């Protein structure tokens, strides 16, 4: 894809790098050793004309404007691998890649799929372009009825922030319903925002739309203030990341957990309900924003181990070096663009790893993953037996009577 | 070069459309309006022409829910002037809209008028040709590419079957845009926010609506499912025999 650009001034490198120093810990870019670890661990580093390390090098040599003209920046899936392994602890994802994407957007350079997702978010409050009025349609028919706070206005213990894909995506809805079932079985007094919920905005933020993220956050913040609840749980690691790490800076601060953490806290109550055997070898995929970005590795595994019959196997990339599914940070909407460059998908690599580890089920904990991995399974002969399941779905299966 | 882009908003199909109790109009309770896609392309084409050859772009609309947001977005893309016609536009049809725009454009004296070639709610023709007639200007529709020349433009017009014509059109003229030369560009939300603070939307009260020439709707309804599929079983000969019988019965043979 040819990116045509409005002309950038020669001092762009200088002004850009100065702006990076203003981000949290951004001045660490000065301490880059040019060791190449980031470029090596980056899943698409091999195909970028300027992988992260080279980007920093070009910044220092003041020809970053050349970098912006290539496709390198849009090959980044914001997976945090570079940040995790940088020996100088440079926050590469947040301080460089996200900022570079912001510049690309300001110059109007953006692949069409991503543009549509961002415009949809602005207009409909979700990147899928679905009607906001239908956000709680997944609850239709569920007994007991799901508490939609706008209707009932009851105080609850837990606000369940459902999220975009968990609300609208047909594949994810079965996992969302499974989680609802689990919460009901545990007697949790919870409510959802339904049509009042906006996108958490985290993926849009990582794709360079800081302004859009702030608008979504402010809208959510206004809605949160209307209701009484003690804590927030999320289906989605991206919402978890946003609510925990980004929203407080905007004055929106609540205790928040990912659903796996919340359920592990209630293991004593949950365990006896897991009656049915799920006899399978299961590989758990650490999502980037639950694992690497927020250090939550054990709780999802604890839940899987609690299911009778389950044998956990580990893939060759796991925990901190887990391989991104390719969906986060805007990757979900750069799929076609990235495929055209790489002729492979990160989700396909991961599925092959699951097969190599001997897994029969690939367990996931992020709403981008079931559709991404299932699509990968469809295209890989050797993986045709592999099932993809959200942890909530496996727990519910074990609870079924 | 002064380019004016008159636009309109149409029902957003992301929301479910329902018919109101009268049976001849859409229920407006949950109706959301969105920019006519072809008008969005017209704005983009106007900005492209300005970037190439200089000049001024004026975007004008009729007061509607969401119209301000669109005007600010157009300003963020590079539009110089924003005009919103205010007043009661209940029951407006394209004839009335074209007349209202003609009044405005006679004042503005544009060199070139770009407007979307059609809209999915056009019932009484499209705005472009009507507007051109009221202004006494030439009109070329289904334009997907414009080159600036001296005192004229060369419009690339698409025909069915893959034929393309290049038509030299003397200015001032009205062109109906099928597609802009590049897809409508993205504007970062922070830029739109910024523009909201600086750009001004000029309000022009509209004179009474003249709906002459419009159509009157006798009935509006959702497509009704009709069951007319008959599955024919049997081997090839049996099926062929049955098909012949059906055709004969229908009076075609």
Interface residues (C-beta under 8 A of the other chain):
Chain A: X102 X105 X106 X108 X110 X112 X115 X118 X119 X122 X123 X124 X129 X130 X131 X133 X208 X209 X210 X211 X212 X215
Chain B: X14 X15 X16 X30 X34 X183 X185 X186 X187 X188 X189 X190 X191 X192 X193
